[in-house]
Amino acid sequence: MRNTSFVFRKACLIMFLIGTQAFYATAQTGIFYYPNPAENYVNNKLLALTEAPNQEIYLLGKLSNASYEKSIPYFCRVDKRGNLLVENALTKHQIYDLSALFILNNQRVEAFGSRRQGPIFAPWMVTLNSKGDIVKEKSDYVVYSTIMNDVTDIDGKNLMIAETKVDNNKLYNINLVKLDAEKDETLWSKRIESNQNEEASTVITLKDGNLLVLGKKYSSDLSDYSPVLYKVNPSGKPLWRVGIPVPDNFYAQDIAEDSKGNLIYMCSYSKEYMGTNETRVIKLNSQGQKKSYNVILDISSNGLVMKPEDKFVLYGSNIKVHNKRPITKGKYVVIGSDLQPLHEHELSKTDKPDSQMPEDVAENLPTTSDLTSGILLRDGRVALAGRIYMPSNPSQANPYGNDRNNFALMMILDDTGRF
């Protein structure tokens, strides 16, 4: 099923085309999944996405083999209706993980991640053309293990990279790198020194020109971790450091800035064996002090996307027990500026591809899914991306599930949060 895309939307007109063609919908919003283009890399998960000036959406994923021992980058372009235009599996480039995708002012497409360098890890950066082919690759040799965690665009030319770097004392701290992406030049590299192990999660550019770095700080025996938040100036000098009052050992965390300069923080918790999960959201002032909070049940969020009027979308999955086993179902929740839920949706057997599967298979062995990345589009919609574990041919789904792999998944929400 190469070069195939499936586009779904409730209550829309669908035209069925036969063979290697696709389901196409007339609406601009919906659910989309894209089969894997590499024969030996059967599992895909989208990790980053960005919008081009012509409103196409560029997607970056991690393709893995059946045992997840090997992984390569996946690139695709889709139009604003989700129709697949270009896909490319970069089979010659083994990677450990991927963290960001940007289209810069000069139209260069830049992808960022980490690769293995013998027993340690090293940052990996590539320039892609519009077909997803690598035209330039950069992977500096490192002495100590360095994992690239996140990247933020400062001005369309300069980027700030947040890394986790190990030193010769086996202590790992957050390291910031300012990169002139147009010239592929490192302008400076500075470590945020700490006497305890700290790991980077997210870096964002603030409206005042400074940067915010969110990370994890570990206990002395590495058994627990909690959030740590730094504000740094454009030269990488820390202005303040605060902890965030939440229970230790969250699953994922993220942060964003609203229109008033408040900081919106989220972290999620889950107990798979119990089928329970929740996400905590906290509004902080510009100095990182708590103003208000709420607990959103039945979602393990991977991140958030800010919307107009200081609303935001939490995206991730709901973990539940089905037929005595835990499963995950992709889910998002739209939250108002008062941190109260406005709208939510969880993928279910009434959504495709489950609704196309034989009823007994959909009931006994539903698909599992997760939303792992998201962006606000210029027209006010929100694009969410992740993965869905499903049969390649839903209408002939195997009742034992041995015909399933992880496919790339994307959802586009309208300005009300519906799809």
C-alpha positions as CSV (number, residue, x, y, z in Angstrom):
1,M,0.0,0.0,0.0
2,R,2.7,2.5,-1.0
3,N,1.8,6.1,-1.9
4,T,-1.6,5.7,-0.2
5,S,-3.3,8.0,2.2
6,F,-6.6,7.8,4.0
7,V,-8.7,10.8,4.8
8,F,-11.6,10.6,7.1
9,R,-14.3,13.1,8.4
10,K,-17.6,12.5,10.1
11,A,-20.6,13.4,8.0
12,C,-18.7,14.2,4.8
13,L,-18.9,12.9,1.3
14,I,-16.4,10.2,0.5
15,M,-15.3,8.9,-2.8
16,F,-13.8,5.4,-2.9
17,L,-11.1,4.7,-5.4
18,I,-9.8,1.2,-6.0
19,G,-6.3,-0.3,-5.7
20,T,-3.4,1.9,-4.7
21,Q,-5.6,5.0,-4.7
22,A,-7.1,6.6,-1.6
23,F,-10.2,7.7,0.3
24,Y,-10.5,11.4,-0.3
25,A,-12.9,13.7,1.6
26,T,-14.2,17.0,0.5
27,A,-13.8,18.6,3.9
28,Q,-10.6,20.4,5.1
29,T,-10.6,18.9,8.6
30,G,-10.6,15.3,9.6
31,I,-8.5,12.2,10.5
32,F,-5.7,11.0,8.3
33,Y,-3.3,8.1,8.3
34,Y,-0.5,7.2,6.0
35,P,0.9,3.7,5.5
36,N,4.6,3.0,5.8
37,P,6.7,3.4,2.6
38,A,9.7,1.3,3.7
39,E,9.3,-2.5,3.5
40,N,11.7,-3.3,6.4
41,Y,10.6,-0.4,8.6
42,V,7.0,-1.3,9.6
43,N,6.3,1.1,12.5
44,N,6.0,4.8,12.2
45,K,5.4,7.6,14.7
46,L,5.2,11.3,13.8
47,L,7.3,13.4,16.1
48,A,7.3,16.9,14.6
49,L,5.4,19.0,12.0
50,T,5.4,22.5,10.6
51,E,3.4,24.6,8.1
52,A,4.9,25.9,4.8
53,P,4.1,29.3,3.4
54,N,1.8,27.7,0.8
55,Q,-0.2,26.0,3.7
56,E,1.2,22.5,3.1
57,I,2.0,20.6,6.2
58,Y,5.4,19.0,6.5
59,L,5.7,16.0,8.8
60,L,8.7,14.3,10.4
61,G,8.5,10.8,11.8
62,K,10.5,7.9,13.1
63,L,10.3,4.7,11.2
64,S,11.4,1.6,13.1
65,N,11.8,-2.1,12.2
66,A,9.6,-4.7,13.8
67,S,11.9,-5.1,16.8
68,Y,12.5,-1.4,17.2
69,E,16.3,-2.0,17.1
70,K,16.8,0.2,14.0
71,S,15.1,3.5,13.2
72,I,15.3,5.9,10.3
73,P,13.7,9.3,9.5
74,Y,10.4,9.6,7.7
75,F,9.4,12.8,5.8
76,C,6.1,13.6,4.1
77,R,4.2,16.6,2.7
78,V,0.5,16.9,2.7
79,D,-1.9,19.6,1.4
80,K,-4.3,21.4,3.7
81,R,-6.9,18.7,3.3
82,G,-4.4,16.0,4.4
83,N,-3.9,14.5,1.0
84,L,-0.4,12.9,0.7
85,L,1.8,14.7,-1.8
86,V,5.3,13.4,-1.1
87,E,6.7,10.8,1.2
88,N,10.3,9.7,1.8
89,A,11.9,7.1,4.0
90,L,15.5,8.0,4.5
91,T,16.8,4.4,4.7
92,K,20.5,5.3,4.7
93,H,20.4,7.3,7.9
94,Q,20.1,5.5,11.2
95,I,18.8,7.8,14.0
96,Y,18.1,7.5,17.7
97,D,15.3,10.0,18.0
98,L,13.9,13.2,16.3
99,S,13.0,16.4,18.0
100,A,12.1,19.3,15.6
101,L,11.3,20.3,12.0
102,F,11.5,23.9,10.7
103,I,11.1,25.9,7.5
104,L,13.3,28.9,7.7
105,N,13.1,32.3,6.1
106,N,15.2,31.1,3.2
107,Q,12.8,28.2,2.6
108,R,15.3,25.7,3.8
109,V,13.8,22.7,5.6
110,E,15.8,21.7,8.7
111,A,15.3,18.6,10.8
112,F,16.9,17.9,14.1
113,G,17.4,14.8,16.3
114,S,20.1,12.5,17.8
115,R,22.0,9.5,16.5
116,R,24.2,6.9,18.1
117,Q,27.9,7.4,18.0
118,G,29.3,4.1,19.2
119,P,28.1,3.7,22.9
120,I,27.1,7.3,23.3
121,F,24.7,9.8,21.6
122,A,25.4,12.9,19.4
123,P,23.2,15.7,17.9
124,W,22.1,15.2,14.3
125,M,21.0,18.0,12.0
126,V,20.0,17.8,8.3
127,T,18.8,20.1,5.5
128,L,16.1,18.7,3.3
129,N,14.7,19.6,-0.1
130,S,11.0,19.7,-0.9
131,K,11.0,16.0,-1.7
132,G,12.5,15.1,1.7
133,D,15.9,14.2,0.4
134,I,18.9,15.2,2.5
135,V,21.0,17.8,0.8
136,K,23.3,18.6,3.8
137,E,24.0,16.7,7.0
138,K,25.8,17.7,10.1
139,S,26.7,15.5,13.0
140,D,29.5,16.8,15.1
141,Y,31.8,14.4,16.9
142,V,31.3,14.5,20.7
143,V,33.4,13.2,23.5
144,Y,30.5,12.9,26.0
145,S,27.0,11.7,25.3
146,T,24.7,14.5,24.1
147,I,21.0,14.2,23.3
148,M,19.2,16.9,21.4
149,N,15.9,17.4,23.3
150,D,14.2,20.4,21.7
151,V,14.7,23.3,19.3
152,T,13.0,26.7,19.1
153,D,13.0,29.3,16.2
154,I,14.2,32.7,17.4
155,D,13.8,34.8,14.3
156,G,13.6,32.6,11.3
157,K,17.3,32.4,10.9
158,N,18.7,31.7,14.4
159,L,17.7,28.7,16.4
160,M,18.1,27.7,20.1
161,I,18.8,24.1,20.8
162,A,18.3,22.5,24.2
163,E,20.5,19.5,24.8
164,T,21.3,17.1,27.7
165,K,25.0,16.7,28.0
166,V,27.1,14.4,30.2
167,D,30.4,15.7,31.6
168,N,33.5,13.9,32.7
169,N,32.1,13.5,36.2
170,K,29.1,11.6,34.7
171,L,26.9,14.5,35.8
172,Y,24.4,15.5,33.1
173,N,23.1,19.1,32.8
174,I,21.1,21.2,30.3
175,N,23.2,22.7,27.5
176,L,22.0,25.5,25.2
177,V,23.4,26.0,21.6
178,K,22.6,29.1,19.5
179,L,22.8,28.1,15.8
180,D,22.8,30.3,12.7
181,A,20.8,27.8,10.7
182,E,21.3,29.7,7.4
183,K,25.1,29.4,7.6
184,D,25.1,26.2,9.7
185,E,27.3,27.9,12.2
186,T,27.3,27.5,16.0
187,L,27.3,30.9,17.5
188,W,27.8,29.7,21.1
189,S,27.3,26.8,23.4
190,K,26.7,27.2,27.1
191,R,25.9,24.8,29.8
192,I,23.3,25.7,32.5
193,E,25.4,24.5,35.5
194,S,23.8,22.6,38.3
195,N,25.2,20.3,41.0
196,Q,22.5,17.7,40.4
197,N,21.5,15.8,37.3
198,E,19.2,17.8,35.1
199,E,17.7,16.9,31.7
200,A,16.2,19.3,29.1
201,S,12.6,18.8,27.9
202,T,11.4,22.0,26.1
203,V,12.8,25.4,25.1
204,I,10.6,28.3,23.9
205,T,11.2,31.9,22.8
206,L,9.3,34.4,25.0
207,K,7.6,37.6,23.8
208,D,10.2,39.7,25.7
209,G,13.0,38.2,23.7
210,N,14.3,35.9,26.5
211,L,14.0,32.1,26.5
212,L,12.3,29.6,28.8
213,V,13.9,26.2,29.4
214,L,11.9,23.4,31.0
215,G,13.6,20.3,32.3
216,K,13.7,17.6,34.8
217,K,15.8,17.6,38.0
218,Y,16.7,14.2,39.5
219,S,17.2,13.1,43.1
220,S,20.7,12.2,44.2
221,D,20.0,8.4,43.7
222,L,18.2,9.1,40.4
223,S,15.1,7.4,41.7
224,D,12.8,10.4,41.3
225,Y,12.5,13.6,39.2
226,S,10.6,16.8,39.3
227,P,10.2,19.9,37.0
228,V,12.8,22.6,36.9
229,L,12.2,25.9,34.9
230,Y,14.9,28.4,33.8
231,K,14.5,31.8,32.3
232,V,17.6,32.8,30.3
233,N,18.5,35.8,28.3
234,P,19.4,35.8,24.6
235,S,23.1,35.2,25.5
236,G,22.2,32.1,27.5
237,K,22.7,33.6,31.0
238,P,20.1,32.3,33.6
239,L,17.9,35.0,35.0
240,W,16.0,32.8,37.4
241,R,15.4,29.1,38.3
242,V,12.2,27.7,39.9
243,G,10.7,24.4,40.6
244,I,7.1,23.7,39.8
245,P,4.9,22.2,42.6
246,V,3.6,18.9,41.2
247,P,4.0,15.3,42.2
248,D,7.3,13.6,41.1
249,N,7.8,11.2,38.2
250,F,5.4,12.6,35.6
251,Y,5.1,10.9,32.2
252,A,5.5,14.0,30.0
253,Q,5.6,17.8,30.4
254,D,5.4,20.9,28.2
255,I,5.0,24.7,28.6
256,A,3.9,27.7,26.6
257,E,3.3,31.4,27.0
258,D,-0.1,33.0,26.7
259,S,-0.9,36.5,25.3
260,K,-0.6,38.1,28.8
261,G,2.9,36.7,29.5
262,N,1.6,34.0,31.8
263,L,3.2,30.5,31.5
264,I,0.9,27.5,30.9
265,Y,2.5,24.3,32.2
266,M,1.2,20.7,31.9
267,C,2.4,17.4,33.1
268,S,0.8,14.0,32.8
269,Y,0.6,10.8,34.9
270,S,-0.6,7.3,34.1
271,K,-0.9,3.9,35.7
272,E,-1.3,1.5,32.8
273,Y,-2.1,-1.6,34.9
274,M,-5.0,0.3,36.5
275,G,-6.1,2.0,33.3
276,T,-6.0,5.5,34.9
277,N,-4.4,8.7,33.8
278,E,-4.6,12.4,34.3
279,T,-2.9,15.7,33.2
280,R,-2.2,18.6,35.5
281,V,-2.3,22.1,34.1
282,I,-0.9,25.1,36.0
283,K,-1.0,28.8,35.1
284,L,2.2,30.5,36.3
285,N,3.0,34.2,36.3
286,S,6.0,35.6,34.3
287,Q,8.3,34.8,37.3
288,G,7.2,31.1,37.4
289,Q,5.0,31.4,40.4
290,K,1.7,29.4,40.5
291,K,-1.5,31.4,39.9
292,S,-4.1,28.6,39.3
293,Y,-4.3,25.0,38.4
294,N,-6.6,22.2,37.4
295,V,-6.5,18.4,37.0
296,I,-7.9,17.0,33.7
297,L,-8.9,13.4,34.1
298,D,-8.7,10.5,31.5
299,I,-5.9,11.9,29.4
300,S,-2.1,11.4,29.5
301,S,-1.0,14.5,27.6
302,N,2.2,14.6,25.6
303,G,2.0,18.4,25.0
304,L,-0.1,21.5,24.4
305,V,-0.9,23.9,21.6
306,M,-1.8,27.5,22.4
307,K,-4.8,29.0,20.5
308,P,-6.3,32.5,20.3
309,E,-8.0,33.9,23.4
310,D,-5.6,32.0,25.5
311,K,-7.3,28.7,24.9
312,F,-5.1,25.6,24.4
313,V,-5.3,22.0,23.3
314,L,-3.9,19.1,25.3
315,Y,-3.0,16.2,23.1
316,G,-2.1,12.6,23.9
317,S,-4.1,9.5,24.8
318,N,-6.4,8.0,27.2
319,I,-5.2,4.8,28.8
320,K,-7.9,2.3,29.7
321,V,-8.4,-1.4,30.5
322,H,-10.2,-3.2,27.7
323,N,-10.8,-6.9,27.8
324,K,-8.4,-7.1,30.8
325,R,-5.5,-5.4,29.0
326,P,-4.4,-1.8,28.9
327,I,-4.9,0.1,25.6
328,T,-4.3,3.7,24.5
329,K,-6.7,5.8,22.5
330,G,-5.7,9.1,20.9
331,K,-7.4,12.0,22.7
332,Y,-7.4,15.8,22.8
333,V,-9.0,18.3,25.2
334,V,-9.6,22.0,24.4
335,I,-9.0,24.1,27.6
336,G,-10.2,27.6,28.2
337,S,-8.2,30.5,29.7
338,D,-9.7,29.6,33.1
339,L,-8.2,26.1,32.8
340,Q,-11.6,24.5,32.4
341,P,-12.3,21.9,29.6
342,L,-14.4,23.2,26.7
343,H,-14.4,20.2,24.3
344,E,-12.8,16.8,24.1
345,H,-12.7,13.9,21.8
346,E,-11.3,10.4,22.1
347,L,-10.9,8.1,19.1
348,S,-13.4,5.2,19.4
349,K,-15.0,2.4,17.4
350,T,-17.3,5.0,15.7
351,D,-14.2,6.7,14.2
352,K,-12.3,5.2,11.3
353,P,-10.4,3.0,10.9
354,D,-12.2,1.1,13.7
355,S,-15.6,1.8,12.1
356,Q,-14.4,0.0,8.9
357,M,-13.3,-3.1,10.7
358,P,-15.6,-6.1,11.3
359,E,-17.7,-5.4,14.4
360,D,-16.4,-8.3,16.4
361,V,-12.7,-7.3,15.7
362,A,-13.4,-3.7,16.5
363,E,-15.0,-4.7,19.8
364,N,-12.5,-7.3,20.9
365,L,-9.3,-5.8,19.5
366,P,-9.6,-2.1,18.8
367,T,-6.8,0.0,17.3
368,T,-4.5,1.8,19.7
369,S,-3.3,5.4,19.1
370,D,-1.4,8.3,20.6
371,L,-1.0,12.0,19.6
372,T,2.6,13.1,20.1
373,S,3.0,16.5,18.5
374,G,0.9,19.5,17.5
375,I,1.0,23.0,16.0
376,L,-1.4,26.0,15.4
377,L,-2.0,26.6,11.7
378,R,-2.2,30.1,10.2
379,D,-5.9,29.8,9.6
380,G,-6.7,29.1,13.2
381,R,-7.0,25.3,13.0
382,V,-4.8,22.9,15.0
383,A,-2.9,20.0,13.4
384,L,-2.0,17.0,15.7
385,A,0.2,14.1,14.8
386,G,1.2,10.8,16.2
387,R,0.7,7.1,15.5
388,I,-2.1,4.5,15.2
389,Y,-1.6,0.7,15.6
390,M,-4.0,-0.7,13.0
391,P,-4.4,-3.3,10.3
392,S,-3.2,-2.3,6.8
393,N,-6.7,-3.3,5.4
394,P,-9.3,-2.5,8.1
395,S,-12.2,-4.1,6.3
396,Q,-10.3,-7.5,6.4
397,A,-8.8,-7.0,9.8
398,N,-7.3,-10.2,11.3
399,P,-9.1,-11.1,14.5
400,Y,-5.8,-12.0,16.2
401,G,-4.2,-8.7,15.4
402,N,-1.1,-10.1,13.6
403,D,-1.7,-7.9,10.6
404,R,-1.1,-4.6,12.5
405,N,1.7,-2.0,12.5
406,N,2.0,1.6,13.7
407,F,1.1,4.0,10.9
408,A,1.5,7.8,10.8
409,L,-1.6,9.5,12.2
410,M,-2.7,13.2,11.8
411,M,-5.8,15.0,12.9
412,I,-6.8,18.6,11.9
413,L,-9.2,20.4,14.2
414,D,-11.3,23.4,13.3
415,D,-11.3,26.6,15.4
416,T,-13.9,25.1,17.7
417,G,-11.8,22.0,18.3
418,R,-14.0,19.7,16.1
419,F,-12.7,17.6,13.3
